[in-house]
Amino acid sequence: MFPSGHSRNKAANLQEILNYKNNLLGRLSLSENDLKDKLNLLNSIEKASNKDLQHLYSGKINVKKHSVDEAEFDEWFILSILD
């Protein structure tokens, strides 16, 4: 009745959807290592220390020369966390 990703949809795998979205968006601005670290922290946030939480949204953002909407845009790495 509710689409995948909706809070009331009980059939879809919400964790898999969030992993996919976070990976897709994170690839646009973070290095491979930073992205892995951030996703690992987000996926185990209930175990994170106070210090980890304070720095959760800190990091170096990589700026691309072209927008994702431009033909010249290219992804500099492919990362699959869903395997």
N, C-alpha and C positions, 0 to 999 in steps of 0.2 A: 504494500500500500504506500509506503514511504520510499523515496529514492535512496540508493546507496549513499552513505555519508551523512544522512539525516539522523539526528539523535534518536528518533523513534523507530528507525529501521533496525530490527533485531536479527535479520537474516544475513546482512552484509558483514564482512570482517573489517570492523572499523580500524583496528590496529594496522592492517595491511594498507588500507586507504590512506591513513595518516603517514605511514612510512613512505608510500609512493609520492604523495604530495610534498612532504618535507624534503625528500631526496631530489625531486624534480626542481623545486625552487632553490634549494641549497646549492645545487650545481651551478646556478647562474652567478653566484657571488662568492663562494667559499672555495678554498683549496681542498683537495681530496682529503688530506689528513684532518683539517679543521671540520669538514663536513662529517667525517666518520665520528670524530670526537663529540660533536654536537648531537648527532643522531643517537649515539650510544647513551649519552646523558639523558636526552629526552625520553628514550625508550626505557630507562630505569630511573626516572625522576624521583620515584618514591624512596630510593636508596641514596639519593644525592645529599652531600653535605651542605651545610650553610654556605661555605666558601664556593662550592660548585654552583649553587643557585645564584650567588651574587655575580658570578662571571658568565652565566649562561648565555647572555646576549652580547657579550663582549667578543671582539675578534676583528681580524683584518678582512675588510670587504674588497674583493677584486673587482675592478671596474673594467668593463669591456669597451672596446673601441666602437662597436656597433650595437644598436638596440636589437633585442630578440625579434623584433618585427621586420628587420632589414635582411635582405638576402645575403649580405656579407657576414652576418652573425654565424659563428661556429662555436660549438662546445669544445672546450679544450680537454675534456676527459669524459669518459663514460664510467659511471659507478653504479653497480647493482647491489643493493642491500636486500633485495627480496629473495635471493637464492637460498 
